[in-house]
Amino acid sequence: MTRHALSMVLRNVPGALSRVVVLFSTRGVDVESLSLDPTERGDVSRMDVVVGLPAGRSPDQLVKQLSRLVDVKSVVAVADPARDQIGA
């Protein structure tokens, strides 16, 4: 498994987090760390997550799949060399 950090903005509606977690589950993605906080706007929340992907699987594919969810406003893979420390 390789670790990857993702940051996304979600609509602040019931079921939004559930839809993201179901996508992770059906794709065989291990969630190692998850943080979800409302933003100042109130209608959206920011979610930071560290996931474990099977060897050879690119986070780009997961970013594309997440961006197709109706409640996900934006999603990016965080390219931070210190990401191995996130959630540790």
HTML snippet that shows the backbone in 3Dmol.js (N, CA, C, O; Angstrom):
<script src="https://3Dmol.org/build/3Dmol-min.js"></script>
<div id="view" style="width:600px;height:400px;position:relative"></div>
<script>
const pdb = `
ATOM      1  N   MET A   1       0.837  -1.181   0.000  1.00  0.00           N
ATOM      2  CA  MET A   1       0.000   0.000   0.000  1.00  0.00           C
ATOM      3  C   MET A   1       0.884   1.248   0.000  1.00  0.00           C
ATOM      4  O   MET A   1       1.906   1.317   0.683  1.00  0.00           O
ATOM      5  N   THR A   2       0.458   2.211  -0.779  1.00  0.00           N
ATOM      6  CA  THR A   2       1.141   3.503  -0.769  1.00  0.00           C
ATOM      7  C   THR A   2       0.193   4.546  -0.198  1.00  0.00           C
ATOM      8  O   THR A   2      -1.013   4.497  -0.440  1.00  0.00           O
ATOM      9  N   ARG A   3       0.743   5.496   0.566  1.00  0.00           N
ATOM     10  CA  ARG A   3      -0.057   6.521   1.220  1.00  0.00           C
ATOM     11  C   ARG A   3      -0.145   7.755   0.340  1.00  0.00           C
ATOM     12  O   ARG A   3       0.836   8.169  -0.277  1.00  0.00           O
ATOM     13  N   HIS A   4      -1.348   8.341   0.294  1.00  0.00           N
ATOM     14  CA  HIS A   4      -1.581   9.561  -0.468  1.00  0.00           C
ATOM     15  C   HIS A   4      -2.503  10.465   0.324  1.00  0.00           C
ATOM     16  O   HIS A   4      -3.451   9.996   0.955  1.00  0.00           O
ATOM     17  N   ALA A   5      -2.225  11.768   0.293  1.00  0.00           N
ATOM     18  CA  ALA A   5      -3.070  12.746   0.974  1.00  0.00           C
ATOM     19  C   ALA A   5      -3.966  13.425  -0.057  1.00  0.00           C
ATOM     20  O   ALA A   5      -3.507  13.826  -1.127  1.00  0.00           O
ATOM     21  N   LEU A   6      -5.236  13.548   0.277  1.00  0.00           N
ATOM     22  CA  LEU A   6      -6.209  14.218  -0.583  1.00  0.00           C
ATOM     23  C   LEU A   6      -6.883  15.325   0.217  1.00  0.00           C
ATOM     24  O   LEU A   6      -7.111  15.189   1.419  1.00  0.00           O
ATOM     25  N   SER A   7      -7.194  16.410  -0.460  1.00  0.00           N
ATOM     26  CA  SER A   7      -7.936  17.500   0.154  1.00  0.00           C
ATOM     27  C   SER A   7      -9.115  17.815  -0.746  1.00  0.00           C
ATOM     28  O   SER A   7      -8.957  17.949  -1.959  1.00  0.00           O
ATOM     29  N   MET A   8     -10.306  17.933  -0.150  1.00  0.00           N
ATOM     30  CA  MET A   8     -11.488  18.200  -0.965  1.00  0.00           C
ATOM     31  C   MET A   8     -12.447  19.132  -0.243  1.00  0.00           C
ATOM     32  O   MET A   8     -12.414  19.278   0.979  1.00  0.00           O
ATOM     33  N   VAL A   9     -13.298  19.755  -1.039  1.00  0.00           N
ATOM     34  CA  VAL A   9     -14.363  20.606  -0.528  1.00  0.00           C
ATOM     35  C   VAL A   9     -15.679  19.924  -0.887  1.00  0.00           C
ATOM     36  O   VAL A   9     -15.940  19.614  -2.049  1.00  0.00           O
ATOM     37  N   LEU A  10     -16.504  19.696   0.142  1.00  0.00           N
ATOM     38  CA  LEU A  10     -17.788  19.007  -0.020  1.00  0.00           C
ATOM     39  C   LEU A  10     -18.936  19.948   0.303  1.00  0.00           C
ATOM     40  O   LEU A  10     -18.809  20.844   1.137  1.00  0.00           O
ATOM     41  N   ARG A  11     -20.048  19.731  -0.365  1.00  0.00           N
ATOM     42  CA  ARG A  11     -21.273  20.430   0.038  1.00  0.00           C
ATOM     43  C   ARG A  11     -21.631  19.957   1.431  1.00  0.00           C
ATOM     44  O   ARG A  11     -21.498  18.773   1.742  1.00  0.00           O
ATOM     45  N   ASN A  12     -22.076  20.857   2.258  1.00  0.00           N
ATOM     46  CA  ASN A  12     -22.423  20.532   3.639  1.00  0.00           C
ATOM     47  C   ASN A  12     -23.881  20.088   3.708  1.00  0.00           C
ATOM     48  O   ASN A  12     -24.745  20.820   4.193  1.00  0.00           O
ATOM     49  N   VAL A  13     -24.140  18.877   3.216  1.00  0.00           N
ATOM     50  CA  VAL A  13     -25.485  18.308   3.185  1.00  0.00           C
ATOM     51  C   VAL A  13     -25.451  16.889   3.761  1.00  0.00           C
ATOM     52  O   VAL A  13     -24.413  16.228   3.729  1.00  0.00           O
ATOM     53  N   PRO A  14     -26.589  16.426   4.287  1.00  0.00           N
ATOM     54  CA  PRO A  14     -26.627  15.054   4.804  1.00  0.00           C
ATOM     55  C   PRO A  14     -26.284  14.034   3.711  1.00  0.00           C
ATOM     56  O   PRO A  14     -26.783  14.124   2.589  1.00  0.00           O
ATOM     57  N   GLY A  15     -25.439  13.080   4.047  1.00  0.00           N
ATOM     58  CA  GLY A  15     -25.095  12.009   3.122  1.00  0.00           C
ATOM     59  C   GLY A  15     -23.849  12.252   2.295  1.00  0.00           C
ATOM     60  O   GLY A  15     -23.370  11.330   1.634  1.00  0.00           O
ATOM     61  N   ALA A  16     -23.301  13.469   2.307  1.00  0.00           N
ATOM     62  CA  ALA A  16     -22.130  13.766   1.481  1.00  0.00           C
ATOM     63  C   ALA A  16     -20.928  12.916   1.905  1.00  0.00           C
ATOM     64  O   ALA A  16     -20.273  12.302   1.063  1.00  0.00           O
ATOM     65  N   LEU A  17     -20.642  12.880   3.192  1.00  0.00           N
ATOM     66  CA  LEU A  17     -19.520  12.080   3.689  1.00  0.00           C
ATOM     67  C   LEU A  17     -19.752  10.600   3.408  1.00  0.00           C
ATOM     68  O   LEU A  17     -18.821   9.879   3.049  1.00  0.00           O
ATOM     69  N   SER A  18     -20.974  10.155   3.569  1.00  0.00           N
ATOM     70  CA  SER A  18     -21.316   8.755   3.320  1.00  0.00           C
ATOM     71  C   SER A  18     -21.007   8.356   1.876  1.00  0.00           C
ATOM     72  O   SER A  18     -20.461   7.279   1.634  1.00  0.00           O
ATOM     73  N   ARG A  19     -21.351   9.212   0.922  1.00  0.00           N
ATOM     74  CA  ARG A  19     -21.091   8.895  -0.487  1.00  0.00           C
ATOM     75  C   ARG A  19     -19.598   8.795  -0.784  1.00  0.00           C
ATOM     76  O   ARG A  19     -19.176   7.956  -1.580  1.00  0.00           O
ATOM     77  N   VAL A  20     -18.797   9.650  -0.143  1.00  0.00           N
ATOM     78  CA  VAL A  20     -17.342   9.587  -0.323  1.00  0.00           C
ATOM     79  C   VAL A  20     -16.799   8.289   0.265  1.00  0.00           C
ATOM     80  O   VAL A  20     -15.983   7.618  -0.368  1.00  0.00           O
ATOM     81  N   VAL A  21     -17.237   7.933   1.454  1.00  0.00           N
ATOM     82  CA  VAL A  21     -16.758   6.720   2.123  1.00  0.00           C
ATOM     83  C   VAL A  21     -17.170   5.465   1.348  1.00  0.00           C
ATOM     84  O   VAL A  21     -16.394   4.513   1.261  1.00  0.00           O
ATOM     85  N   VAL A  22     -18.370   5.452   0.790  1.00  0.00           N
ATOM     86  CA  VAL A  22     -18.810   4.313  -0.017  1.00  0.00           C
ATOM     87  C   VAL A  22     -17.924   4.171  -1.257  1.00  0.00           C
ATOM     88  O   VAL A  22     -17.581   3.055  -1.646  1.00  0.00           O
ATOM     89  N   LEU A  23     -17.554   5.288  -1.876  1.00  0.00           N
ATOM     90  CA  LEU A  23     -16.651   5.222  -3.028  1.00  0.00           C
ATOM     91  C   LEU A  23     -15.316   4.605  -2.617  1.00  0.00           C
ATOM     92  O   LEU A  23     -14.784   3.741  -3.314  1.00  0.00           O
ATOM     93  N   PHE A  24     -14.776   5.054  -1.477  1.00  0.00           N
ATOM     94  CA  PHE A  24     -13.523   4.474  -0.982  1.00  0.00           C
ATOM     95  C   PHE A  24     -13.674   2.969  -0.772  1.00  0.00           C
ATOM     96  O   PHE A  24     -12.820   2.188  -1.191  1.00  0.00           O
ATOM     97  N   SER A  25     -14.746   2.576  -0.134  1.00  0.00           N
ATOM     98  CA  SER A  25     -14.976   1.172   0.193  1.00  0.00           C
ATOM     99  C   SER A  25     -15.089   0.303  -1.056  1.00  0.00           C
ATOM    100  O   SER A  25     -14.474  -0.761  -1.133  1.00  0.00           O
ATOM    101  N   THR A  26     -15.866   0.749  -2.023  1.00  0.00           N
ATOM    102  CA  THR A  26     -16.069  -0.062  -3.226  1.00  0.00           C
ATOM    103  C   THR A  26     -14.824  -0.129  -4.102  1.00  0.00           C
ATOM    104  O   THR A  26     -14.694  -1.038  -4.922  1.00  0.00           O
ATOM    105  N   ARG A  27     -13.903   0.827  -3.938  1.00  0.00           N
ATOM    106  CA  ARG A  27     -12.664   0.843  -4.734  1.00  0.00           C
ATOM    107  C   ARG A  27     -11.488   0.204  -4.006  1.00  0.00           C
ATOM    108  O   ARG A  27     -10.375   0.177  -4.532  1.00  0.00           O
ATOM    109  N   GLY A  28     -11.722  -0.310  -2.802  1.00  0.00           N
ATOM    110  CA  GLY A  28     -10.661  -0.975  -2.050  1.00  0.00           C
ATOM    111  C   GLY A  28      -9.624  -0.025  -1.497  1.00  0.00           C
ATOM    112  O   GLY A  28      -8.446  -0.369  -1.401  1.00  0.00           O
ATOM    113  N   VAL A  29     -10.061   1.180  -1.129  1.00  0.00           N
ATOM    114  CA  VAL A  29      -9.157   2.201  -0.598  1.00  0.00           C
ATOM    115  C   VAL A  29      -9.227   2.170   0.922  1.00  0.00           C
ATOM    116  O   VAL A  29     -10.313   2.210   1.500  1.00  0.00           O
ATOM    117  N   ASP A  30      -8.063   2.098   1.572  1.00  0.00           N
ATOM    118  CA  ASP A  30      -8.002   2.128   3.031  1.00  0.00           C
ATOM    119  C   ASP A  30      -7.895   3.576   3.498  1.00  0.00           C
ATOM    120  O   ASP A  30      -7.014   4.307   3.048  1.00  0.00           O
ATOM    121  N   VAL A  31      -8.779   3.992   4.392  1.00  0.00           N
ATOM    122  CA  VAL A  31      -8.716   5.333   4.970  1.00  0.00           C
ATOM    123  C   VAL A  31      -7.865   5.252   6.227  1.00  0.00           C
ATOM    124  O   VAL A  31      -8.221   4.560   7.180  1.00  0.00           O
ATOM    125  N   GLU A  32      -6.740   5.961   6.228  1.00  0.00           N
ATOM    126  CA  GLU A  32      -5.842   5.944   7.376  1.00  0.00           C
ATOM    127  C   GLU A  32      -6.108   7.105   8.321  1.00  0.00           C
ATOM    128  O   GLU A  32      -5.943   6.976   9.534  1.00  0.00           O
ATOM    129  N   SER A  33      -6.524   8.250   7.760  1.00  0.00           N
ATOM    130  CA  SER A  33      -6.797   9.423   8.566  1.00  0.00           C
ATOM    131  C   SER A  33      -7.829  10.267   7.834  1.00  0.00           C
ATOM    132  O   SER A  33      -7.793  10.390   6.610  1.00  0.00           O
ATOM    133  N   LEU A  34      -8.762  10.853   8.609  1.00  0.00           N
ATOM    134  CA  LEU A  34      -9.809  11.665   8.000  1.00  0.00           C
ATOM    135  C   LEU A  34     -10.140  12.830   8.927  1.00  0.00           C
ATOM    136  O   LEU A  34     -10.323  12.653  10.131  1.00  0.00           O
ATOM    137  N   SER A  35     -10.212  14.023   8.340  1.00  0.00           N
ATOM    138  CA  SER A  35     -10.581  15.212   9.090  1.00  0.00           C
ATOM    139  C   SER A  35     -11.602  15.991   8.271  1.00  0.00           C
ATOM    140  O   SER A  35     -11.386  16.250   7.088  1.00  0.00           O
ATOM    141  N   LEU A  36     -12.709  16.363   8.897  1.00  0.00           N
ATOM    142  CA  LEU A  36     -13.786  17.082   8.209  1.00  0.00           C
ATOM    143  C   LEU A  36     -14.202  18.259   9.075  1.00  0.00           C
ATOM    144  O   LEU A  36     -14.590  18.080  10.230  1.00  0.00           O
ATOM    145  N   ASP A  37     -14.122  19.471   8.517  1.00  0.00           N
ATOM    146  CA  ASP A  37     -14.492  20.680   9.244  1.00  0.00           C
ATOM    147  C   ASP A  37     -15.301  21.603   8.354  1.00  0.00           C
ATOM    148  O   ASP A  37     -15.025  21.709   7.159  1.00  0.00           O
ATOM    149  N   PRO A  38     -16.306  22.280   8.925  1.00  0.00           N
ATOM    150  CA  PRO A  38     -17.053  23.267   8.134  1.00  0.00           C
ATOM    151  C   PRO A  38     -16.170  24.478   7.841  1.00  0.00           C
ATOM    152  O   PRO A  38     -15.268  24.806   8.612  1.00  0.00           O
ATOM    153  N   THR A  39     -16.440  25.130   6.727  1.00  0.00           N
ATOM    154  CA  THR A  39     -15.697  26.341   6.371  1.00  0.00           C
ATOM    155  C   THR A  39     -16.464  27.557   6.875  1.00  0.00           C
ATOM    156  O   THR A  39     -17.552  27.425   7.435  1.00  0.00           O
ATOM    157  N   GLU A  40     -15.892  28.739   6.674  1.00  0.00           N
ATOM    158  CA  GLU A  40     -16.550  29.974   7.091  1.00  0.00           C
ATOM    159  C   GLU A  40     -17.844  30.212   6.326  1.00  0.00           C
ATOM    160  O   GLU A  40     -18.769  30.841   6.838  1.00  0.00           O
ATOM    161  N   ARG A  41     -17.905  29.704   5.092  1.00  0.00           N
ATOM    162  CA  ARG A  41     -19.104  29.897   4.265  1.00  0.00           C
ATOM    163  C   ARG A  41     -20.307  29.179   4.847  1.00  0.00           C
ATOM    164  O   ARG A  41     -21.432  29.660   4.716  1.00  0.00           O
ATOM    165  N   GLY A  42     -20.095  28.039   5.486  1.00  0.00           N
ATOM    166  CA  GLY A  42     -21.192  27.309   6.102  1.00  0.00           C
ATOM    167  C   GLY A  42     -21.886  26.309   5.188  1.00  0.00           C
ATOM    168  O   GLY A  42     -22.420  25.309   5.668  1.00  0.00           O
ATOM    169  N   ASP A  43     -21.888  26.557   3.880  1.00  0.00           N
ATOM    170  CA  ASP A  43     -22.566  25.625   2.969  1.00  0.00           C
ATOM    171  C   ASP A  43     -21.628  24.556   2.428  1.00  0.00           C
ATOM    172  O   ASP A  43     -22.064  23.644   1.726  1.00  0.00           O
ATOM    173  N   VAL A  44     -20.329  24.663   2.753  1.00  0.00           N
ATOM    174  CA  VAL A  44     -19.353  23.655   2.332  1.00  0.00           C
ATOM    175  C   VAL A  44     -18.444  23.296   3.507  1.00  0.00           C
ATOM    176  O   VAL A  44     -18.281  24.072   4.449  1.00  0.00           O
ATOM    177  N   SER A  45     -17.862  22.107   3.428  1.00  0.00           N
ATOM    178  CA  SER A  45     -16.906  21.633   4.430  1.00  0.00           C
ATOM    179  C   SER A  45     -15.633  21.198   3.727  1.00  0.00           C
ATOM    180  O   SER A  45     -15.654  20.802   2.562  1.00  0.00           O
ATOM    181  N   ARG A  46     -14.528  21.276   4.448  1.00  0.00           N
ATOM    182  CA  ARG A  46     -13.251  20.820   3.906  1.00  0.00           C
ATOM    183  C   ARG A  46     -12.917  19.471   4.523  1.00  0.00           C
ATOM    184  O   ARG A  46     -13.029  19.271   5.732  1.00  0.00           O
ATOM    185  N   MET A  47     -12.505  18.554   3.661  1.00  0.00           N
ATOM    186  CA  MET A  47     -12.154  17.212   4.116  1.00  0.00           C
ATOM    187  C   MET A  47     -10.722  16.911   3.696  1.00  0.00           C
ATOM    188  O   MET A  47     -10.375  16.995   2.517  1.00  0.00           O
ATOM    189  N   ASP A  48      -9.902  16.562   4.669  1.00  0.00           N
ATOM    190  CA  ASP A  48      -8.534  16.116   4.414  1.00  0.00           C
ATOM    191  C   ASP A  48      -8.464  14.651   4.793  1.00  0.00           C
ATOM    192  O   ASP A  48      -8.903  14.258   5.874  1.00  0.00           O
ATOM    193  N   VAL A  49      -7.911  13.843   3.903  1.00  0.00           N
ATOM    194  CA  VAL A  49      -7.893  12.405   4.136  1.00  0.00           C
ATOM    195  C   VAL A  49      -6.563  11.825   3.648  1.00  0.00           C
ATOM    196  O   VAL A  49      -6.027  12.231   2.617  1.00  0.00           O
ATOM    197  N   VAL A  50      -6.055  10.874   4.414  1.00  0.00           N
ATOM    198  CA  VAL A  50      -4.877  10.106   3.998  1.00  0.00           C
ATOM    199  C   VAL A  50      -5.379   8.706   3.693  1.00  0.00           C
ATOM    200  O   VAL A  50      -5.993   8.053   4.537  1.00  0.00           O
ATOM    201  N   VAL A  51      -5.109   8.256   2.479  1.00  0.00           N
ATOM    202  CA  VAL A  51      -5.604   6.956   2.042  1.00  0.00           C
ATOM    203  C   VAL A  51      -4.439   6.049   1.668  1.00  0.00           C
ATOM    204  O   VAL A  51      -3.359   6.509   1.298  1.00  0.00           O
ATOM    205  N   GLY A  52      -4.688   4.758   1.773  1.00  0.00           N
ATOM    206  CA  GLY A  52      -3.744   3.761   1.308  1.00  0.00           C
ATOM    207  C   GLY A  52      -4.272   3.143   0.033  1.00  0.00           C
ATOM    208  O   GLY A  52      -5.381   2.609   0.003  1.00  0.00           O
ATOM    209  N   LEU A  53      -3.477   3.215  -1.022  1.00  0.00           N
ATOM    210  CA  LEU A  53      -3.876   2.643  -2.308  1.00  0.00           C
ATOM    211  C   LEU A  53      -3.032   1.418  -2.605  1.00  0.00           C
ATOM    212  O   LEU A  53      -1.859   1.371  -2.233  1.00  0.00           O
ATOM    213  N   PRO A  54      -3.609   0.425  -3.269  1.00  0.00           N
ATOM    214  CA  PRO A  54      -2.826  -0.743  -3.656  1.00  0.00           C
ATOM    215  C   PRO A  54      -1.646  -0.323  -4.542  1.00  0.00           C
ATOM    216  O   PRO A  54      -1.732   0.660  -5.277  1.00  0.00           O
ATOM    217  N   ALA A  55      -0.565  -1.066  -4.464  1.00  0.00           N
ATOM    218  CA  ALA A  55       0.630  -0.754  -5.261  1.00  0.00           C
ATOM    219  C   ALA A  55       0.278  -0.650  -6.740  1.00  0.00           C
ATOM    220  O   ALA A  55      -0.470  -1.472  -7.269  1.00  0.00           O
ATOM    221  N   GLY A  56       0.817   0.354  -7.394  1.00  0.00           N
ATOM    222  CA  GLY A  56       0.572   0.542  -8.809  1.00  0.00           C
ATOM    223  C   GLY A  56      -0.668   1.352  -9.129  1.00  0.00           C
ATOM    224  O   GLY A  56      -0.921   1.655 -10.295  1.00  0.00           O
ATOM    225  N   ARG A  57      -1.441   1.708  -8.123  1.00  0.00           N
ATOM    226  CA  ARG A  57      -2.665   2.492  -8.349  1.00  0.00           C
ATOM    227  C   ARG A  57      -2.367   3.964  -8.147  1.00  0.00           C
ATOM    228  O   ARG A  57      -1.809   4.358  -7.123  1.00  0.00           O
ATOM    229  N   SER A  58      -2.737   4.769  -9.117  1.00  0.00           N
ATOM    230  CA  SER A  58      -2.462   6.199  -9.096  1.00  0.00           C
ATOM    231  C   SER A  58      -3.550   6.949  -8.328  1.00  0.00           C
ATOM    232  O   SER A  58      -4.726   6.602  -8.436  1.00  0.00           O
ATOM    233  N   PRO A  59      -3.175   7.972  -7.553  1.00  0.00           N
ATOM    234  CA  PRO A  59      -4.201   8.780  -6.892  1.00  0.00           C
ATOM    235  C   PRO A  59      -4.999   9.613  -7.901  1.00  0.00           C
ATOM    236  O   PRO A  59      -6.098  10.071  -7.588  1.00  0.00           O
ATOM    237  N   ASP A  60      -4.461   9.810  -9.093  1.00  0.00           N
ATOM    238  CA  ASP A  60      -5.163  10.587 -10.122  1.00  0.00           C
ATOM    239  C   ASP A  60      -6.506   9.959 -10.474  1.00  0.00           C
ATOM    240  O   ASP A  60      -7.493  10.668 -10.668  1.00  0.00           O
ATOM    241  N   GLN A  61      -6.546   8.648 -10.557  1.00  0.00           N
ATOM    242  CA  GLN A  61      -7.790   7.956 -10.868  1.00  0.00           C
ATOM    243  C   GLN A  61      -8.824   8.182  -9.754  1.00  0.00           C
ATOM    244  O   GLN A  61     -10.003   8.402 -10.030  1.00  0.00           O
ATOM    245  N   LEU A  62      -8.377   8.128  -8.517  1.00  0.00           N
ATOM    246  CA  LEU A  62      -9.274   8.351  -7.386  1.00  0.00           C
ATOM    247  C   LEU A  62      -9.783   9.795  -7.379  1.00  0.00           C
ATOM    248  O   LEU A  62     -10.952  10.036  -7.077  1.00  0.00           O
ATOM    249  N   VAL A  63      -8.920  10.745  -7.706  1.00  0.00           N
ATOM    250  CA  VAL A  63      -9.323  12.156  -7.771  1.00  0.00           C
ATOM    251  C   VAL A  63     -10.419  12.333  -8.821  1.00  0.00           C
ATOM    252  O   VAL A  63     -11.395  13.041  -8.576  1.00  0.00           O
ATOM    253  N   LYS A  64     -10.276  11.709  -9.967  1.00  0.00           N
ATOM    254  CA  LYS A  64     -11.291  11.806 -11.029  1.00  0.00           C
ATOM    255  C   LYS A  64     -12.613  11.196 -10.582  1.00  0.00           C
ATOM    256  O   LYS A  64     -13.679  11.751 -10.850  1.00  0.00           O
ATOM    257  N   GLN A  65     -12.546  10.055  -9.902  1.00  0.00           N
ATOM    258  CA  GLN A  65     -13.762   9.400  -9.433  1.00  0.00           C
ATOM    259  C   GLN A  65     -14.470  10.244  -8.377  1.00  0.00           C
ATOM    260  O   GLN A  65     -15.695  10.357  -8.385  1.00  0.00           O
ATOM    261  N   LEU A  66     -13.698  10.836  -7.470  1.00  0.00           N
ATOM    262  CA  LEU A  66     -14.280  11.681  -6.434  1.00  0.00           C
ATOM    263  C   LEU A  66     -14.908  12.939  -7.038  1.00  0.00           C
ATOM    264  O   LEU A  66     -15.964  13.382  -6.587  1.00  0.00           O
ATOM    265  N   SER A  67     -14.272  13.509  -8.044  1.00  0.00           N
ATOM    266  CA  SER A  67     -14.789  14.746  -8.638  1.00  0.00           C
ATOM    267  C   SER A  67     -16.117  14.526  -9.356  1.00  0.00           C
ATOM    268  O   SER A  67     -16.844  15.484  -9.619  1.00  0.00           O
ATOM    269  N   ARG A  68     -16.435  13.285  -9.672  1.00  0.00           N
ATOM    270  CA  ARG A  68     -17.724  12.981 -10.320  1.00  0.00           C
ATOM    271  C   ARG A  68     -18.888  12.941  -9.334  1.00  0.00           C
ATOM    272  O   ARG A  68     -20.046  12.987  -9.748  1.00  0.00           O
ATOM    273  N   LEU A  69     -18.598  12.856  -8.042  1.00  0.00           N
ATOM    274  CA  LEU A  69     -19.666  12.848  -7.046  1.00  0.00           C
ATOM    275  C   LEU A  69     -20.303  14.236  -6.976  1.00  0.00           C
ATOM    276  O   LEU A  69     -19.606  15.251  -6.983  1.00  0.00           O
ATOM    277  N   VAL A  70     -21.615  14.267  -6.910  1.00  0.00           N
ATOM    278  CA  VAL A  70     -22.355  15.524  -6.955  1.00  0.00           C
ATOM    279  C   VAL A  70     -22.032  16.441  -5.769  1.00  0.00           C
ATOM    280  O   VAL A  70     -22.070  17.662  -5.917  1.00  0.00           O
ATOM    281  N   ASP A  71     -21.722  15.886  -4.618  1.00  0.00           N
ATOM    282  CA  ASP A  71     -21.459  16.698  -3.433  1.00  0.00           C
ATOM    283  C   ASP A  71     -20.017  17.180  -3.319  1.00  0.00           C
ATOM    284  O   ASP A  71     -19.709  17.986  -2.441  1.00  0.00           O
ATOM    285  N   VAL A  72     -19.131  16.708  -4.182  1.00  0.00           N
ATOM    286  CA  VAL A  72     -17.730  17.113  -4.140  1.00  0.00           C
ATOM    287  C   VAL A  72     -17.545  18.317  -5.062  1.00  0.00           C
ATOM    288  O   VAL A  72     -17.734  18.222  -6.275  1.00  0.00           O
ATOM    289  N   LYS A  73     -17.173  19.451  -4.463  1.00  0.00           N
ATOM    290  CA  LYS A  73     -16.967  20.673  -5.239  1.00  0.00           C
ATOM    291  C   LYS A  73     -15.574  20.710  -5.863  1.00  0.00           C
ATOM    292  O   LYS A  73     -15.418  21.140  -7.006  1.00  0.00           O
ATOM    293  N   SER A  74     -14.565  20.263  -5.122  1.00  0.00           N
ATOM    294  CA  SER A  74     -13.198  20.200  -5.651  1.00  0.00           C
ATOM    295  C   SER A  74     -12.420  19.148  -4.878  1.00  0.00           C
ATOM    296  O   SER A  74     -12.713  18.862  -3.718  1.00  0.00           O
ATOM    297  N   VAL A  75     -11.429  18.583  -5.539  1.00  0.00           N
ATOM    298  CA  VAL A  75     -10.571  17.578  -4.907  1.00  0.00           C
ATOM    299  C   VAL A  75      -9.191  17.641  -5.545  1.00  0.00           C
ATOM    300  O   VAL A  75      -9.067  17.756  -6.764  1.00  0.00           O
ATOM    301  N   VAL A  76      -8.151  17.566  -4.713  1.00  0.00           N
ATOM    302  CA  VAL A  76      -6.778  17.575  -5.197  1.00  0.00           C
ATOM    303  C   VAL A  76      -5.961  16.569  -4.391  1.00  0.00           C
ATOM    304  O   VAL A  76      -6.208  16.340  -3.207  1.00  0.00           O
ATOM    305  N   ALA A  77      -4.988  15.982  -5.065  1.00  0.00           N
ATOM    306  CA  ALA A  77      -4.008  15.146  -4.381  1.00  0.00           C
ATOM    307  C   ALA A  77      -2.922  16.090  -3.882  1.00  0.00           C
ATOM    308  O   ALA A  77      -2.363  16.862  -4.660  1.00  0.00           O
ATOM    309  N   VAL A  78      -2.625  16.032  -2.601  1.00  0.00           N
ATOM    310  CA  VAL A  78      -1.643  16.926  -2.003  1.00  0.00           C
ATOM    311  C   VAL A  78      -0.254  16.341  -2.241  1.00  0.00           C
ATOM    312  O   VAL A  78       0.068  15.249  -1.773  1.00  0.00           O
ATOM    313  N   ALA A  79       0.549  17.085  -2.973  1.00  0.00           N
ATOM    314  CA  ALA A  79       1.924  16.639  -3.274  1.00  0.00           C
ATOM    315  C   ALA A  79       2.870  17.248  -2.257  1.00  0.00           C
ATOM    316  O   ALA A  79       3.581  18.210  -2.546  1.00  0.00           O
ATOM    317  N   ASP A  80       2.870  16.672  -1.057  1.00  0.00           N
ATOM    318  CA  ASP A  80       3.684  17.181   0.028  1.00  0.00           C
ATOM    319  C   ASP A  80       4.652  16.087   0.472  1.00  0.00           C
ATOM    320  O   ASP A  80       4.221  15.008   0.879  1.00  0.00           O
ATOM    321  N   PRO A  81       5.943  16.354   0.398  1.00  0.00           N
ATOM    322  CA  PRO A  81       6.911  15.320   0.807  1.00  0.00           C
ATOM    323  C   PRO A  81       6.732  14.882   2.252  1.00  0.00           C
ATOM    324  O   PRO A  81       7.140  13.776   2.606  1.00  0.00           O
ATOM    325  N   ALA A  82       6.139  15.707   3.090  1.00  0.00           N
ATOM    326  CA  ALA A  82       5.946  15.364   4.497  1.00  0.00           C
ATOM    327  C   ALA A  82       4.640  14.630   4.743  1.00  0.00           C
ATOM    328  O   ALA A  82       4.266  14.411   5.896  1.00  0.00           O
ATOM    329  N   ARG A  83       3.938  14.246   3.685  1.00  0.00           N
ATOM    330  CA  ARG A  83       2.625  13.616   3.864  1.00  0.00           C
ATOM    331  C   ARG A  83       2.698  12.306   4.613  1.00  0.00           C
ATOM    332  O   ARG A  83       1.690  11.852   5.155  1.00  0.00           O
ATOM    333  N   ASP A  84       3.889  11.671   4.658  1.00  0.00           N
ATOM    334  CA  ASP A  84       4.018  10.441   5.432  1.00  0.00           C
ATOM    335  C   ASP A  84       3.826  10.709   6.927  1.00  0.00           C
ATOM    336  O   ASP A  84       3.558   9.785   7.695  1.00  0.00           O
ATOM    337  N   GLN A  85       3.963  11.968   7.338  1.00  0.00           N
ATOM    338  CA  GLN A  85       3.773  12.316   8.730  1.00  0.00           C
ATOM    339  C   GLN A  85       2.322  12.611   9.054  1.00  0.00           C
ATOM    340  O   GLN A  85       1.949  12.638  10.227  1.00  0.00           O
ATOM    341  N   ILE A  86       1.483  12.834   8.031  1.00  0.00           N
ATOM    342  CA  ILE A  86       0.080  13.131   8.245  1.00  0.00           C
ATOM    343  C   ILE A  86      -0.605  11.905   8.826  1.00  0.00           C
ATOM    344  O   ILE A  86      -0.509  10.809   8.273  1.00  0.00           O
ATOM    345  N   GLY A  87      -1.274  12.087   9.908  1.00  0.00           N
ATOM    346  CA  GLY A  87      -2.006  11.000  10.524  1.00  0.00           C
ATOM    347  C   GLY A  87      -1.139  10.044  11.310  1.00  0.00           C
ATOM    348  O   GLY A  87      -1.636   9.049  11.837  1.00  0.00           O
ATOM    349  N   ALA A  88       0.151  10.328  11.398  1.00  0.00           N
ATOM    350  CA  ALA A  88       1.056   9.443  12.141  1.00  0.00           C
ATOM    351  C   ALA A  88       1.058   9.768  13.606  1.00  0.00           C
ATOM    352  O   ALA A  88       1.763   9.122  14.381  1.00  0.00           O
TER     353      ALA A  88
END
`;
const viewer = $3Dmol.createViewer("view");
viewer.addModel(pdb, "pdb");
viewer.setStyle({}, {cartoon: {color: "spectrum"}});
viewer.zoomTo();
viewer.render();
</script>
